[in-house]
Amino acid sequence: MTMRHGNEKTEFETGAHRDTDEGKGKPSLISPVLIHRLGVLLAKGAKHYGADNWTKGMPFRRTLDSIVRHTFLELAGDTAEDHAAAIAFGAMCLMHFQEGIKNGSLPASLDDRNPELKKILPSILTSPASEPTIEPIRIKCIFCDCKPTIAEWDKAGKCPVCRGAYDYARAQRDAKDSDNGQV
């Protein structure tokens, strides 16, 4: 077995030398809470499915569906399971499967994501949500043919323009006739 050495070294204040850790990640920054809760979840899964069952690979969509379900349950405040750990497990699986496909240890067929989504996501994720357009309801006055909004009619049902009294039965007939193209 040989030791791999990089070209760049770091010297510490003690005089010790080490290869640079540039590009190697910082696992020391991973929360111990994540490691513990994920470990508890993995132990439960190992009892039920076998210790390394998940490493055999699963379709991406199956994994993503689970992440989405657990995300909604977490958002809803459900405490029946450790949904945050389940989300982390799903993310870990996806990363493992992606690496496995890249290095040839897992079949590319596991990646069953929908590439067509890439076409619509930019417009969904970058455009502001459109406000619903609410059109006011207008009621035609049978006396003067004006069409004030329902809020403009007074409580007694009088037209704000001619003060004619609103006749509900007549308005219903007129509405029915206009739906049939008769008005």
Residue frames relative to the residue before (quaternion, step in Angstrom):
aa qw qx qy qz dx dy dz
M 1.0000 0.0000 0.0000 0.0000 0.00 0.00 0.00
T 0.1931 -0.7881 0.5752 0.1033 3.57 -0.93 0.88
M 0.4156 -0.6722 0.5496 0.2708 3.53 -1.27 0.42
R 0.3116 -0.7381 0.5653 0.1961 3.54 -0.94 0.88
H 0.0638 -0.7898 0.6100 0.0116 3.54 -0.90 0.93
G 0.3497 -0.7107 0.5693 0.2203 3.52 -1.09 0.75
N 0.6139 -0.5625 0.4093 0.3730 3.54 -1.30 0.14
E 0.7224 0.4059 -0.2408 0.5053 3.58 1.12 -0.63
K 0.1244 -0.7873 0.6018 0.0508 3.54 -1.04 0.84
T 0.2733 -0.7114 0.6213 0.1824 3.49 -1.30 0.50
E 0.1767 -0.7591 0.6141 0.1246 3.56 -1.01 0.80
F 0.3002 -0.7612 0.5549 0.1503 3.55 -0.86 1.03
E 0.6850 -0.5004 0.3359 0.4094 3.59 -1.23 0.36
T 0.6321 0.5371 -0.3251 0.4542 3.58 1.22 -0.44
G 0.5585 -0.5944 0.3922 0.4254 3.54 1.29 -0.33
A 0.5043 0.6434 -0.4264 0.3873 3.58 1.28 -0.17
H 0.2468 -0.7577 0.5904 0.1280 3.55 -1.20 0.65
R 0.0139 0.7756 -0.6305 0.0277 3.51 -1.18 0.65
D 0.5556 -0.5500 0.4801 0.3980 3.57 -1.19 0.47
T 0.5827 -0.5757 0.4354 0.3733 3.55 -1.14 0.60
D 0.3412 -0.7355 0.5437 0.2167 3.56 -1.15 0.58
E 0.2975 0.7777 -0.4944 0.2495 3.55 1.31 0.31
G 0.8409 0.1663 -0.1447 0.4943 3.57 -0.86 1.02
K 0.5989 0.5893 -0.3593 0.4061 3.60 1.24 0.03
G 0.5324 -0.6246 0.4149 0.3928 3.57 1.22 -0.06
K 0.2807 -0.7388 0.5879 0.1726 3.55 -1.34 0.19
P 0.1362 -0.8284 0.5391 0.0682 3.61 0.31 1.20
S 0.5710 0.6028 -0.3861 0.4020 3.60 1.16 -0.46
L 0.6346 0.5312 -0.3281 0.4555 3.59 1.25 -0.28
I 0.5115 0.6318 -0.4310 0.3917 3.61 1.25 -0.12
S 0.5060 -0.6750 0.4526 0.2889 3.54 -0.86 1.01
P 0.4469 -0.6775 0.5071 0.2900 3.60 -0.88 0.85
V 0.5585 0.5856 -0.3895 0.4398 3.59 1.19 -0.46
L 0.6392 0.5131 -0.3169 0.4772 3.58 0.97 -0.88
I 0.6714 0.5022 -0.3070 0.4503 3.57 0.81 -0.99
H 0.6695 0.5007 -0.3064 0.4551 3.59 0.92 -0.89
R 0.7179 0.4502 -0.2714 0.4564 3.59 0.72 -1.05
L 0.6273 0.5063 -0.3343 0.4884 3.58 1.05 -0.69
G 0.6377 0.5324 -0.3181 0.4569 3.59 1.02 -0.78
V 0.6305 0.5170 -0.3269 0.4779 3.59 1.02 -0.79
L 0.6585 0.5026 -0.3052 0.4697 3.58 0.93 -0.90
L 0.6602 0.5060 -0.3059 0.4632 3.59 0.94 -0.88
A 0.6273 0.5307 -0.3397 0.4576 3.61 1.03 -0.72
K 0.6442 0.5025 -0.3197 0.4799 3.59 0.99 -0.82
G 0.6601 0.5073 -0.3010 0.4651 3.58 0.96 -0.87
A 0.6337 0.5426 -0.3287 0.4427 3.59 1.01 -0.80
K 0.6310 0.5268 -0.3347 0.4608 3.59 1.05 -0.73
H 0.7338 0.4409 -0.2276 0.4640 3.54 0.96 -0.89
Y 0.8272 0.2486 -0.0904 0.4957 3.60 0.85 -0.99
G 0.5720 -0.5264 0.4123 0.4752 3.58 1.18 -0.48
A 0.6638 -0.5899 0.2997 0.3486 3.54 -1.04 0.87
D 0.8301 0.1850 -0.0843 0.5193 3.61 0.73 -0.90
N 0.2104 0.8210 -0.5079 0.1540 3.56 1.19 0.46
W 0.6771 0.5209 -0.3053 0.4206 3.59 0.83 -0.96
T 0.6256 0.5679 -0.3460 0.4079 3.62 1.09 -0.59
K 0.5448 0.6241 -0.3944 0.3977 3.59 1.26 -0.24
G 0.5227 -0.6629 0.3901 0.3675 3.57 1.27 -0.29
M 0.0296 -0.7605 0.6486 -0.0091 3.51 -1.21 0.71
P 0.6226 -0.5294 0.3939 0.4207 3.60 -1.14 0.42
F 0.5820 -0.6136 0.4109 0.3404 3.56 -0.98 0.86
R 0.6630 0.5223 -0.3257 0.4262 3.58 0.85 -0.92
R 0.6211 0.5346 -0.3489 0.4546 3.59 0.98 -0.75
T 0.6660 0.4928 -0.2848 0.4822 3.55 1.01 -0.88
L 0.6732 0.4940 -0.2930 0.4658 3.59 0.92 -0.90
D 0.6083 0.5443 -0.3504 0.4592 3.60 1.04 -0.74
S 0.6480 0.5130 -0.3109 0.4693 3.57 0.98 -0.84
I 0.6348 0.5244 -0.3282 0.4630 3.59 0.96 -0.85
V 0.6691 0.4974 -0.3030 0.4615 3.59 0.90 -0.92
R 0.6416 0.5157 -0.3303 0.4617 3.62 0.91 -0.86
H 0.6933 0.4650 -0.2830 0.4722 3.58 0.83 -0.95
T 0.5999 0.5510 -0.3614 0.4538 3.60 1.10 -0.62
F 0.6779 0.4767 -0.2992 0.4729 3.59 0.88 -0.89
L 0.6433 0.5074 -0.3284 0.4699 3.59 0.99 -0.76
E 0.6280 0.5146 -0.3263 0.4840 3.60 1.05 -0.74
L 0.6513 0.5138 -0.3105 0.4641 3.59 0.96 -0.87
A 0.6811 0.4858 -0.2760 0.4732 3.58 1.09 -0.73
G 0.5013 -0.6751 0.4162 0.3460 3.59 1.25 -0.17
D 0.3343 0.7483 -0.5065 0.2680 3.59 1.22 0.33
T 0.1369 -0.8108 0.5667 0.0518 3.58 -0.92 0.92
A 0.3497 0.7600 -0.4871 0.2508 3.60 1.21 0.30
E 0.7760 0.1072 -0.0525 0.6193 3.59 1.19 -0.60
D 0.5137 -0.5835 0.5043 0.3757 3.56 -1.28 0.16
H 0.1682 -0.8419 0.5080 0.0693 3.55 0.25 1.33
A 0.6144 0.5416 -0.3615 0.4455 3.61 1.01 -0.69
A 0.6516 0.4920 -0.3154 0.4836 3.61 1.00 -0.79
A 0.6377 0.5232 -0.3298 0.4591 3.59 1.04 -0.75
I 0.6186 0.5217 -0.3355 0.4822 3.59 1.09 -0.71
A 0.6550 0.5035 -0.3047 0.4740 3.58 0.96 -0.89
F 0.6213 0.5354 -0.3349 0.4638 3.58 1.03 -0.78
G 0.6573 0.5121 -0.3083 0.4590 3.58 0.91 -0.90
A 0.6523 0.5024 -0.3128 0.4735 3.57 0.97 -0.85
M 0.6350 0.5219 -0.3262 0.4668 3.58 1.00 -0.82
C 0.6360 0.5304 -0.3255 0.4563 3.58 0.96 -0.87
L 0.6609 0.5140 -0.3163 0.4461 3.59 0.83 -0.98
M 0.6680 0.4926 -0.3107 0.4633 3.58 0.87 -0.90
H 0.6445 0.5183 -0.3142 0.4661 3.58 1.01 -0.85
F 0.6697 0.4962 -0.2989 0.4646 3.59 0.92 -0.92
Q 0.6327 0.5305 -0.3334 0.4551 3.60 0.98 -0.82
E 0.6621 0.4853 -0.3025 0.4844 3.59 0.94 -0.86
G 0.6430 0.5362 -0.3172 0.4454 3.58 1.00 -0.85
I 0.6444 0.4938 -0.3144 0.4920 3.57 1.02 -0.79
K 0.6532 0.5313 -0.3109 0.4408 3.58 0.94 -0.91
N 0.7719 0.3424 -0.2032 0.4956 3.61 0.91 -0.84
G 0.5806 -0.6479 0.3447 0.3526 3.58 1.29 0.18
S 0.5314 0.6405 -0.4180 0.3643 3.61 1.20 0.09
L 0.7397 0.2478 -0.1845 0.5978 3.59 1.29 -0.21
P 0.5366 -0.6472 0.4293 0.3299 3.60 -1.07 0.67
A 0.5515 -0.6276 0.4508 0.3143 3.56 -1.07 0.80
S 0.5571 0.6307 -0.3840 0.3800 3.60 1.18 -0.49
L 0.5317 0.6193 -0.4181 0.3986 3.63 1.19 -0.26
D 0.6489 0.4947 -0.3141 0.4853 3.57 1.15 -0.59
D 0.0983 0.8228 -0.5445 0.1297 3.54 0.12 1.35
R 0.2593 0.7737 -0.5322 0.2255 3.57 1.14 0.61
N 0.4724 -0.6738 0.5007 0.2685 3.55 -1.27 0.48
P 0.2808 -0.7926 0.5129 0.1725 3.63 -0.26 1.19
E 0.5450 0.6243 -0.4007 0.3908 3.61 1.19 -0.37
L 0.5676 0.6106 -0.3853 0.3957 3.60 1.15 -0.52
K 0.5613 0.6144 -0.3891 0.3950 3.58 1.12 -0.59
K 0.6344 0.5562 -0.3302 0.4232 3.58 1.11 -0.65
I 0.7696 0.3648 -0.2045 0.4825 3.61 0.97 -0.76
L 0.5449 0.6624 -0.3957 0.3282 3.60 1.11 -0.52
P 0.6346 0.5373 -0.3785 0.4065 3.65 0.81 -0.74
S 0.6884 0.4686 -0.3025 0.4637 3.59 0.91 -0.80
I 0.6462 0.5085 -0.3263 0.4662 3.59 1.07 -0.64
L 0.7611 0.4274 -0.2104 0.4401 3.56 0.83 -1.00
T 0.7547 0.3914 -0.2214 0.4777 3.61 1.12 -0.45
S 0.6742 0.4681 -0.3201 0.4731 3.60 1.09 -0.43
P 0.5112 -0.6401 0.4630 0.3385 3.57 -1.01 0.73
A 0.5707 -0.5775 0.4468 0.3756 3.54 -1.12 0.62
S 0.3852 -0.7227 0.5192 0.2445 3.56 -0.85 0.90
E 0.4418 -0.6740 0.5284 0.2671 3.51 -1.06 0.83
P 0.4826 -0.6529 0.4799 0.3324 3.58 -0.94 0.76
T 0.3686 -0.7092 0.5567 0.2264 3.53 -1.05 0.78
I 0.0906 -0.7916 0.6038 0.0228 3.53 -0.68 1.11
E 0.1899 -0.7801 0.5906 0.0811 3.50 -0.55 1.19
P 0.4367 -0.6923 0.4947 0.2919 3.60 -0.85 0.87
I 0.4671 -0.6523 0.5179 0.2967 3.54 -1.12 0.69
R 0.1385 -0.7853 0.6010 0.0538 3.54 -0.85 1.02
I 0.1669 -0.7761 0.6036 0.0744 3.53 -1.03 0.86
K 0.3807 -0.7379 0.5168 0.2085 3.54 -0.73 1.12
C 0.3607 -0.7173 0.5577 0.2108 3.53 -0.88 1.01
I 0.4048 -0.7405 0.4851 0.2290 3.58 -0.79 1.00
F 0.6552 0.5223 -0.3150 0.4457 3.58 1.25 -0.29
C 0.8352 0.1661 -0.0632 0.5205 3.58 0.82 -0.95
D 0.4418 -0.7378 0.4059 0.3092 3.59 1.33 0.07
C 0.4226 0.6636 -0.5125 0.3442 3.62 1.15 0.34
K 0.2689 -0.7653 0.5633 0.1569 3.59 -1.23 0.34
P 0.0052 -0.8190 0.5734 -0.0192 3.59 0.33 1.18
T 0.5592 -0.5750 0.4564 0.3853 3.55 -1.23 0.41
I 0.6627 -0.5178 0.3619 0.4021 3.53 -1.22 0.46
A 0.6434 0.5329 -0.3212 0.4459 3.59 1.09 -0.66
E 0.6426 0.5422 -0.3242 0.4337 3.60 1.16 -0.53
W 0.5665 0.5729 -0.3951 0.4413 3.62 1.14 -0.42
D 0.4224 -0.7014 0.4922 0.2955 3.60 -0.94 0.67
K 0.7221 -0.4708 0.2934 0.4135 3.56 -1.31 0.30
A 0.6668 0.4898 -0.3045 0.4720 3.58 1.11 -0.55
G 0.5283 -0.6563 0.3988 0.3622 3.58 1.29 -0.01
K 0.4611 0.6754 -0.4555 0.3518 3.58 1.12 0.62
C 0.5475 -0.6246 0.4621 0.3109 3.54 -1.08 0.87
P 0.4489 -0.7062 0.4719 0.2776 3.61 -0.86 0.88
V 0.6578 0.5007 -0.3142 0.4668 3.62 1.21 -0.34
C 0.8372 0.1688 -0.0633 0.5163 3.60 0.59 -1.14
R 0.3946 -0.7488 0.4337 0.3091 3.58 1.36 -0.15
G 0.3471 0.7216 -0.5144 0.3069 3.60 1.22 0.45
A 0.4948 -0.6744 0.4664 0.2880 3.57 -1.05 0.78
Y 0.4570 -0.6877 0.5068 0.2478 3.53 -0.99 0.94
D 0.1578 -0.7759 0.6074 0.0648 3.56 -0.84 1.02
Y 0.3595 -0.7789 0.4743 0.1974 3.57 -0.26 1.30
A 0.6630 0.5079 -0.3175 0.4491 3.61 0.86 -0.93
R 0.6565 0.4997 -0.3086 0.4734 3.59 0.96 -0.85
A 0.6475 0.5224 -0.3189 0.4540 3.58 0.97 -0.86
Q 0.6241 0.5324 -0.3351 0.4634 3.59 1.03 -0.75
R 0.6551 0.5005 -0.3108 0.4731 3.58 0.94 -0.88
D 0.6511 0.5163 -0.3142 0.4591 3.58 0.95 -0.89
A 0.6485 0.5151 -0.3177 0.4618 3.57 0.96 -0.86
K 0.6504 0.5080 -0.3138 0.4695 3.57 0.97 -0.86
D 0.6581 0.5041 -0.3058 0.4682 3.57 0.96 -0.86
S 0.6672 0.4899 -0.3214 0.4599 3.61 0.95 -0.79
D 0.6009 0.5426 -0.3591 0.4643 3.60 1.13 -0.56
N 0.7072 0.4244 -0.2502 0.5071 3.56 1.12 -0.64
G 0.5493 -0.6483 0.3795 0.3660 3.58 1.29 0.15
Q 0.5039 0.6909 -0.4042 0.3246 3.60 1.20 0.32
V 0.6762 0.4868 -0.3194 0.4513 3.61 1.12 -0.35
